Amino acid sequence: MPLTDREAMVLNEIQDWERNLFEFEPNDFQLTYEKFLQQSFSLLPDKVQSQFFSVIDSWLFHLHSMIQGSQLQMDAKDRILSSGRIFHKDLEKIEDLKKLSIEQLQYIAEQQISRHRFYSFAQGGLAGTGGTLLLSTDIPGIAVINLRVVQLIAMTYGVEVNTPFEMMTSLKVFHTATLPPRLQGAGWTSLMEELEEQEDFYFYEGNEEITDITWLEQPVQQLMKALVIALFRKKTIQGIPLVSMAIGAGANYQLTRKVTDVAHKYYQLRYLREKEELMG
């Protein structure tokens, strides 16, 4: 039994998106900027470079675990299951969501996506007011929003993120989504290869390092955003720093848009592949 027309259409959309990802051509400025960043960072001793990425990896692991075990996430999981029961009343656990059609799962996922894009927009706007406390919590805040929505998209497509493999995979999906566009193709290829090679979807057998020098642009962008907000926060309209708020809200929204696009494509593809295997 082949995929339904709707499933085949979604698969074609993902394949078109993949082609665009691999055909992206960086301009000279992007290549020069990348080279400058990497050369500047390479001036640091190897041990310092290694420690820097090790600290970020460890922070992401702990943040992921904290979000996953939070009551907020448990409540969100219950809401996803409740939404699923509108279409199929016998759903008891996350894995049961795979019984739903692609249209039904897309509907539930889009609810999560639109909600978290709004959270990101609002959080960026608050950070854009330039207050020291709000600006200092911007990076942890945006990381929590984006890691959380990756977990929720995974759950929507019937994937629990509490096993070593799924935890690492969701972190790598987040990592791929936050890479510069010219490097996302390589990140996506790595995700696909791990999916193909993995036999046991409980233990993780791949490379456990998440961030490296290719990811350096993301933290630099966040620091540059904070600098621009600090520069514009005194330019107010009727006492409100609208320019810096727009910068913060826009930047954070675009980041969450990138993360949700990649995560949605990845977990949709896994759902469709699993269906194809079952039908084959």
VOPAGU-2260 file (C-alpha; in pm, 1 decimal, decimal comma):
REM VOPAGU-2260
SITE   aa  ch    i         X         Y         Z
SITE  MET   A    0       0,0       0,0       0,0
SITE  PRO   A    1     170,9     324,0    -114,5
SITE  LEU   A    2     169,7     658,7      66,1
SITE  THR   A    3    -153,1     856,7      40,3
SITE  ASP   A    4    -167,5    1154,4    -197,5
SITE  ARG   A    5    -125,9    1395,1      93,3
SITE  GLU   A    6     170,5    1202,2     234,2
SITE  ALA   A    7     335,7    1190,0    -109,7
SITE  MET   A    8     282,4    1565,5    -145,1
SITE  VAL   A    9     446,7    1634,6     193,2
SITE  LEU   A   10     737,6    1407,2      98,7
SITE  ASN   A   11     783,1    1599,5    -228,5
SITE  GLU   A   12     778,6    1928,6     -38,1
SITE  ILE   A   13    1053,2    1800,7     193,1
SITE  GLN   A   14    1260,0    1680,6    -103,3
SITE  ASP   A   15    1225,5    2023,2    -272,0
SITE  TRP   A   16    1333,6    2187,0      53,5
SITE  GLU   A   17    1634,4    1951,5      72,6
SITE  ARG   A   18    1737,7    2042,7    -283,1
SITE  ASN   A   19    1725,2    2413,3    -198,2
SITE  LEU   A   20    1934,5    2343,3     110,9
SITE  PHE   A   21    2206,4    2166,7     -88,8
SITE  GLU   A   22    2200,1    2420,1    -374,4
SITE  PHE   A   23    2253,2    2723,2    -148,8
SITE  GLU   A   24    2550,1    2925,8    -273,0
SITE  PRO   A   25    2716,0    3157,9     -19,2
SITE  ASN   A   26    2830,1    3498,8    -139,1
SITE  ASP   A   27    3183,3    3635,5    -101,7
SITE  PHE   A   28    3094,5    3835,3     208,0
SITE  GLN   A   29    2961,2    3526,3     389,4
SITE  LEU   A   30    3273,0    3324,4     302,0
SITE  THR   A   31    3504,4    3608,9     410,0
SITE  TYR   A   32    3312,0    3653,1     736,0
SITE  GLU   A   33    3332,4    3278,4     808,9
SITE  LYS   A   34    3706,4    3276,6     737,9
SITE  PHE   A   35    3761,8    3581,3     959,7
SITE  LEU   A   36    3568,6    3426,8    1251,3
SITE  GLN   A   37    3746,6    3094,2    1226,2
SITE  GLN   A   38    4090,4    3252,4    1195,9
SITE  SER   A   39    4022,0    3480,6    1492,4
SITE  PHE   A   40    3900,3    3190,2    1706,4
SITE  SER   A   41    4195,3    2970,6    1601,6
SITE  LEU   A   42    4432,1    3224,1    1763,1
SITE  LEU   A   43    4312,6    3087,7    2098,0
SITE  PRO   A   44    4501,2    2784,4    2237,4
SITE  ASP   A   45    4352,1    2448,2    2131,4
SITE  LYS   A   46    4268,0    2366,2    2493,3
SITE  VAL   A   47    4065,7    2688,1    2532,8
SITE  GLN   A   48    3880,0    2621,5    2205,7
SITE  SER   A   49    3797,6    2268,0    2317,0
SITE  GLN   A   50    3681,1    2384,6    2660,8
SITE  PHE   A   51    3461,5    2655,0    2505,1
SITE  PHE   A   52    3259,9    2408,1    2295,2
SITE  SER   A   53    3259,6    2150,6    2574,2
SITE  VAL   A   54    3098,7    2404,1    2809,4
SITE  ILE   A   55    2833,5    2493,7    2547,5
SITE  ASP   A   56    2758,8    2124,2    2481,3
SITE  SER   A   57    2726,7    2054,0    2853,4
SITE  TRP   A   58    2499,6    2357,2    2896,9
SITE  LEU   A   59    2274,5    2243,0    2609,7
SITE  PHE   A   60    2255,0    1887,1    2754,1
SITE  HIS   A   61    2153,5    2014,6    3096,9
SITE  LEU   A   62    1907,6    2265,0    2953,9
SITE  HIS   A   63    1750,1    1992,6    2738,7
SITE  SER   A   64    1713,4    1760,7    3038,7
SITE  MET   A   65    1573,7    2037,1    3257,1
SITE  ILE   A   66    1310,8    2129,7    2995,2
SITE  GLN   A   67    1220,3    1766,8    2932,0
SITE  GLY   A   68    1161,8    1696,0    3301,2
SITE  SER   A   69     974,8    2018,0    3374,9
SITE  GLN   A   70     608,0    2026,2    3470,4
SITE  LEU   A   71     553,9    2274,6    3188,0
SITE  GLN   A   72     669,1    2015,6    2935,7
SITE  MET   A   73     462,9    1739,6    3097,9
SITE  ASP   A   74     155,5    1960,8    3068,2
SITE  ALA   A   75     239,3    2034,5    2703,1
SITE  LYS   A   76     269,3    1659,6    2637,2
SITE  ASP   A   77     -77,3    1607,6    2786,0
SITE  ARG   A   78    -215,2    1885,0    2563,4
SITE  ILE   A   79     -63,6    1721,2    2254,4
SITE  LEU   A   80    -225,6    1389,2    2347,5
SITE  SER   A   81    -557,7    1566,1    2415,5
SITE  SER   A   82    -538,9    1729,0    2070,9
SITE  GLY   A   83    -466,5    1386,8    1919,9
SITE  ARG   A   84    -769,5    1234,8    2092,0
SITE  ILE   A   85    -992,9    1472,8    1896,6
SITE  PHE   A   86    -904,1    1260,3    1592,3
SITE  HIS   A   87    -843,0     920,8    1759,2
SITE  LYS   A   88    -999,1     866,6    2102,2
SITE  ASP   A   89    -784,1     563,5    2196,1
SITE  LEU   A   90    -447,0     745,0    2219,4
SITE  GLU   A   91    -273,0     664,5    2548,9
SITE  LYS   A   92      95,7     744,6    2497,2
SITE  ILE   A   93     310,3     959,6    2268,5
SITE  GLU   A   94     397,7     667,5    2036,0
SITE  ASP   A   95      24,5     625,8    1965,1
SITE  LEU   A   96      22,5     959,4    1780,9
SITE  LYS   A   97     177,8     774,5    1484,7
SITE  LYS   A   98    -171,8     632,0    1425,9
SITE  LEU   A   99    -288,8     976,0    1310,5
SITE  SER   A  100    -273,5    1096,1     951,1
SITE  ILE   A  101     -12,0    1344,1     830,8
SITE  GLU   A  102    -279,0    1617,8     803,5
SITE  GLN   A  103    -384,2    1566,6    1165,3
SITE  LEU   A  104     -24,3    1568,1    1290,7
SITE  GLN   A  105      56,5    1878,7    1088,0
SITE  TYR   A  106    -239,7    2056,3    1245,9
SITE  ILE   A  107    -116,2    1972,6    1599,0
SITE  ALA   A  108     245,5    2059,6    1514,6
SITE  GLU   A  109     147,7    2394,5    1361,4
SITE  GLN   A  110     -22,8    2487,2    1688,5
SITE  GLN   A  111     305,2    2430,3    1875,4
SITE  ILE   A  112     507,0    2611,2    1609,8
SITE  SER   A  113     290,9    2924,5    1593,8
SITE  ARG   A  114     274,4    2942,7    1975,1
SITE  HIS   A  115     652,4    2923,9    2016,8
SITE  ARG   A  116     721,4    3169,0    1735,2
SITE  PHE   A  117     502,0    3414,2    1924,8
SITE  TYR   A  118     685,9    3338,9    2253,0
SITE  SER   A  119    1014,3    3405,1    2074,5
SITE  PHE   A  120     886,8    3729,8    1923,5
SITE  ALA   A  121     760,1    3852,3    2261,5
SITE  GLN   A  122    1076,8    3747,3    2445,6
SITE  GLY   A  123    1294,4    3924,8    2187,8
SITE  GLY   A  124    1080,3    4237,3    2219,9
SITE  LEU   A  125    1124,5    4238,7    2598,1
SITE  ALA   A  126    1501,5    4188,8    2561,3
SITE  GLY   A  127    1495,1    4476,2    2311,6
SITE  THR   A  128    1385,2    4720,2    2581,5
SITE  GLY   A  129    1753,7    4713,3    2676,0
SITE  GLY   A  130    1706,2    4639,0    3045,1
SITE  THR   A  131    2017,3    4473,6    3187,7
SITE  LEU   A  132    1827,1    4180,3    3341,1
SITE  LEU   A  133    1612,6    4115,1    3032,0
SITE  LEU   A  134    1909,6    4145,6    2796,4
SITE  SER   A  135    2125,5    3914,1    3008,3
SITE  THR   A  136    1854,5    3644,7    3006,1
SITE  ASP   A  137    1797,9    3671,0    2628,9
SITE  ILE   A  138    2034,7    3388,9    2523,7
SITE  PRO   A  139    1911,2    3137,3    2787,2
SITE  GLY   A  140    1552,4    3241,1    2710,9
SITE  ILE   A  141    1576,5    3191,8    2334,9
SITE  ALA   A  142    1761,9    2861,1    2386,7
SITE  VAL   A  143    1483,1    2730,9    2613,8
SITE  ILE   A  144    1208,7    2831,5    2367,3
SITE  ASN   A  145    1382,0    2664,1    2072,5
SITE  LEU   A  146    1492,8    2345,4    2249,2
SITE  ARG   A  147    1142,1    2311,8    2390,8
SITE  VAL   A  148     967,5    2344,9    2054,6
SITE  VAL   A  149    1199,9    2083,9    1897,0
SITE  GLN   A  150    1098,5    1841,3    2174,1
SITE  LEU   A  151     728,5    1918,1    2124,1
SITE  ILE   A  152     745,9    1871,2    1745,9
SITE  ALA   A  153     919,2    1535,8    1803,8
SITE  MET   A  154     644,0    1430,8    2046,0
SITE  THR   A  155     372,9    1538,7    1801,3
SITE  TYR   A  156     510,9    1288,1    1549,8
SITE  GLY   A  157     515,7    1011,0    1810,4
SITE  VAL   A  158     879,7    1037,8    1920,8
SITE  GLU   A  159     961,8    1048,0    2293,6
SITE  VAL   A  160    1283,8    1243,7    2357,6
SITE  ASN   A  161    1377,4    1069,7    2682,5
SITE  THR   A  162    1613,9     805,7    2535,7
SITE  PRO   A  163    1985,9     873,8    2470,1
SITE  PHE   A  164    1936,4     850,8    2091,1
SITE  GLU   A  165    1633,8    1079,8    2074,4
SITE  MET   A  166    1787,1    1329,0    2316,6
SITE  MET   A  167    2104,8    1357,2    2107,8
SITE  THR   A  168    1902,9    1368,6    1786,1
SITE  SER   A  169    1682,0    1656,1    1903,8
SITE  LEU   A  170    1994,0    1848,5    2010,6
SITE  LYS   A  171    2151,8    1786,8    1669,8
SITE  VAL   A  172    1833,0    1898,3    1494,1
SITE  PHE   A  173    1854,7    2220,0    1698,5
SITE  HIS   A  174    2223,7    2252,7    1611,1
SITE  THR   A  175    2161,7    2201,7    1236,8
SITE  ALA   A  176    1880,2    2456,9    1238,1
SITE  THR   A  177    2102,2    2720,4    1402,4
SITE  LEU   A  178    2392,0    2675,4    1157,7
SITE  PRO   A  179    2446,0    2936,8     884,4
SITE  PRO   A  180    2244,9    2845,9     567,3
SITE  ARG   A  181    2559,5    2747,4     372,8
SITE  LEU   A  182    2641,3    2481,2     637,4
SITE  GLN   A  183    2292,4    2345,6     701,2
SITE  GLY   A  184    2316,2    2099,4     411,0
SITE  ALA   A  185    2610,5    1922,6     576,8
SITE  GLY   A  186    2425,4    1917,4     910,5
SITE  TRP   A  187    2114,4    1772,1     745,2
SITE  THR   A  188    2323,0    1506,3     567,4
SITE  SER   A  189    2474,2    1406,0     902,2
SITE  LEU   A  190    2124,7    1370,1    1054,0
SITE  MET   A  191    2011,2    1152,8     762,6
SITE  GLU   A  192    2322,5     931,8     783,0
SITE  GLU   A  193    2273,0     873,6    1155,3
SITE  LEU   A  194    1910,7     781,8    1089,3
SITE  GLU   A  195    2010,7     532,6     819,2
SITE  GLU   A  196    2289,6     373,2    1025,9
SITE  GLN   A  197    2103,1     353,5    1356,3
SITE  GLU   A  198    1974,6       5,1    1435,9
SITE  ASP   A  199    1873,9      57,0    1797,8
SITE  PHE   A  200    1674,1     374,6    1857,3
SITE  TYR   A  201    1747,1     369,6    2230,0
SITE  PHE   A  202    2124,5     397,2    2269,0
SITE  TYR   A  203    2316,6     662,6    2079,0
SITE  GLU   A  204    2621,2     536,1    1890,3
SITE  GLY   A  205    2734,7     847,2    1698,1
SITE  ASN   A  206    2951,0    1150,4    1774,2
SITE  GLU   A  207    2835,4    1305,8    2101,6
SITE  GLU   A  208    2992,0    1646,0    2031,6
SITE  ILE   A  209    2725,8    1892,9    1923,5
SITE  THR   A  210    2885,5    2231,9    1868,4
SITE  ASP   A  211    3212,7    2308,8    1690,8
SITE  ILE   A  212    3381,3    2598,2    1511,6
SITE  THR   A  213    3122,5    2589,3    1229,2
SITE  TRP   A  214    2855,7    2690,0    1483,6
SITE  LEU   A  215    3051,2    2993,5    1601,7
SITE  GLU   A  216    2841,6    3241,0    1403,6
SITE  GLN   A  217    2530,0    3177,7    1614,4
SITE  PRO   A  218    2669,2    3299,5    1951,2
SITE  VAL   A  219    2845,6    3586,2    1769,2
SITE  GLN   A  220    2512,2    3688,8    1612,4
SITE  GLN   A  221    2346,5    3686,2    1954,8
SITE  LEU   A  222    2622,3    3906,7    2099,2
SITE  MET   A  223    2599,2    4145,6    1802,4
SITE  LYS   A  224    2222,0    4165,1    1849,9
SITE  ALA   A  225    2274,0    4256,2    2218,3
SITE  LEU   A  226    2524,8    4524,7    2113,5
SITE  VAL   A  227    2284,6    4676,0    1857,3
SITE  ILE   A  228    2001,9    4673,7    2114,4
SITE  ALA   A  229    2228,3    4850,6    2364,0
SITE  LEU   A  230    2313,2    5113,7    2100,3
SITE  PHE   A  231    1951,3    5181,7    2004,3
SITE  ARG   A  232    1777,8    5150,5    2342,2
SITE  LYS   A  233    1800,3    5525,6    2405,8
SITE  LYS   A  234    1629,9    5607,5    2075,2
SITE  THR   A  235    1274,3    5613,6    2205,3
SITE  ILE   A  236     938,2    5703,9    2056,4
SITE  GLN   A  237     705,3    5838,9    2327,5
SITE  GLY   A  238     939,1    5685,9    2585,6
SITE  ILE   A  239     939,1    5337,9    2427,9
SITE  PRO   A  240    1256,0    5202,0    2258,2
SITE  LEU   A  241    1065,4    5073,8    1954,1
SITE  VAL   A  242    1371,3    5034,5    1729,3
SITE  SER   A  243    1565,7    4812,4    1970,2
SITE  MET   A  244    1246,8    4617,6    2054,8
SITE  ALA   A  245    1184,0    4554,7    1683,1
SITE  ILE   A  246    1543,6    4434,7    1639,7
SITE  GLY   A  247    1516,9    4193,5    1934,0
SITE  ALA   A  248    1172,5    4062,5    1838,7
SITE  GLY   A  249    1261,4    4022,8    1469,9
SITE  ALA   A  250    1591,7    3844,7    1532,1
SITE  ASN   A  251    1443,8    3599,9    1782,3
SITE  TYR   A  252    1139,6    3529,6    1563,9
SITE  GLN   A  253    1360,9    3452,5    1262,2
SITE  LEU   A  254    1575,6    3215,6    1469,8
SITE  THR   A  255    1270,5    3022,8    1595,3
SITE  ARG   A  256    1131,6    3018,0    1240,8
SITE  LYS   A  257    1453,1    2848,6    1121,3
SITE  VAL   A  258    1451,7    2599,1    1409,8
SITE  THR   A  259    1085,0    2503,9    1368,0
SITE  ASP   A  260    1120,8    2467,6     988,5
SITE  VAL   A  261    1411,5    2223,0    1017,9
SITE  ALA   A  262    1261,4    2031,0    1312,4
SITE  HIS   A  263     922,6    1998,7    1141,1
SITE  LYS   A  264    1080,6    1870,4     818,3
SITE  TYR   A  265    1299,1    1621,0    1006,6
SITE  TYR   A  266    1022,6    1464,5    1217,6
SITE  GLN   A  267     776,0    1462,2     927,4
SITE  LEU   A  268    1034,0    1275,0     721,2
SITE  ARG   A  269    1085,6    1019,3     998,7
SITE  TYR   A  270     710,8     966,0    1025,0
SITE  LEU   A  271     679,1     914,5     646,8
SITE  ARG   A  272     981,2     683,0     627,9
SITE  GLU   A  273     841,3     468,7     906,4
SITE  LYS   A  274     507,3     449,1     722,9
SITE  GLU   A  275     681,7     346,6     401,2
SITE  GLU   A  276     873,3      72,4     585,8
SITE  LEU   A  277     555,8     -60,2     749,3
SITE  MET   A  278     372,5     -58,9     414,6
SITE  GLY   A  279     668,2    -215,5     234,2
